[in-house]
Amino acid sequence: MSATVLLVLAAAGTAMLISGLVLFPVRHYARQLGLLDRPGGHSSHTVPTPLGGGIGIYVGIVATIIPGLVAAWWMQVPERGESLRAMFGGLLPENFWNAAITHAPGVWSRSNDMIWLLLASTVLLILGLWDDRRGLSVIVRLGCQFGIAAAVVFGLGIELTAYLNAGWLTKSLSVIWIVAVINSFNMLDNMDALSGGIAAIIAISMAVVMLTTTDPGTNHPQLLVAGLLLVVAGALLGFLFHNRPPANIFMGDGGSYLVGFLIAVSMLMATFVGGPSVDGTIRPHAVLAPLCVMAVPLYDMATVLWIRVREGRSPFQGDHSHLSHRLVDLGLSRTAAVSTIHLITATCGWSAILLAHVGSLQAVTVLGIVGCMLTLVAILESTRGRGAKK
């Protein structure tokens, strides 16, 4: 396990370094590219700020995954892997090479899916960047998102199972899941380091689940999905170096579409139940891990849509009714509000990790913790209007 962890952490570190470096020129040329978010409207910042953080995240992901797939193709033949070890073996620990050679055939077997996912990610990035520059109608945005999600689910067969053999129902739910996660991260991108930090916490939490939950077919850690999630997390950490308060660049629609899509699809690709545990127990409740880890983004999206509809406004019109804004209205600073949401997300992430490794009775407790966290937030928010009246 330690060698496998070293392998995926190396990939994450590479993505972080590339993303962080690429964003320096992106920041410099953002104005010429037309990627500049100006104050006004529902934006709460006071100075023009570059958009296009998604470009750095995208380059960090692609520039890590493509060479990784090439290396997996080369090392899938043991003799070629050994020749590579002979040439560069001194640069990396021995157990790193052992893990790389062991997992190369499995990674390469999913290379077709990975290439198509990167192509879909490219389309979503371009869609988001165009939305950042020119603005797109809701129909166009959602139409493209549903089209790409449907292509992934029906074309690649990446879909929800959850012990349901319901054909079109599970496929439809999978499409809705992808679009919902994409837009939940897009809606969270309203304060410095908020959406990127939440996405990184979620990606890391789910990667831990993948590394500690074996694939029933191979009895090995789910290296491909864990690696993808940690590469996304690494690219996000490189972005957060530039997005920390006061932000020098925003993620933009391009980045939120990209990150939301890859995290949503990774969860559909994963096997949460795994094989029988040491005591022979099967844990069907582990399929709820994605809902646990995504509790905060989904809560924010659901409550924002409810507030807008209740007040007779368009659910697709941006405003200041997000969870982060509501916490600021309670008296928290913007930094404290973001930190609070990060901590709640981390708690939900740890709960998701536990959920994949406990029995049914303990699972009820873990799910109760997540429910209590969200209920606590809702109770605190309910005091906002009462405080104003006093």
Buried (B, 14 or more C-beta within 10 A) or exposed (E): EEBBBBBBBBBBBBBBBBBBBBBEEBBEEBEEBEBBBEEEEEBBBEEEBBBBBBBBBBBBBBBBBEEBBEBBBBBBEEEBBBEBBEEEEEEBEEEBBBBBBBBBBBBBEBBEBBEBBBEBBEBBBBBBBBBBBEEBEEEEBBEBBBBBBBBBBBEBEBBBBBEEEEEEEBBBBBBBBBBBBBBBBBBBBBBBBBBBBBBBBBBBBBBBBBBBBBBEEEEEBBBBBBBBBBBBBBBBBBBBBBBBEEBBBBBBBBBBBBBBBBBBBBBBBBBBBBEEEEEEEEBEBBBBBBBBBBBBBBBBBEBBBEBBEEEEEEEEEBBBBBBBBBBBBBEBEBEEBBBBBBEBBBBBBBBBBBBBBBEEEBBEEBBEBBEEBBEEBEEEBEEEEEEEEE
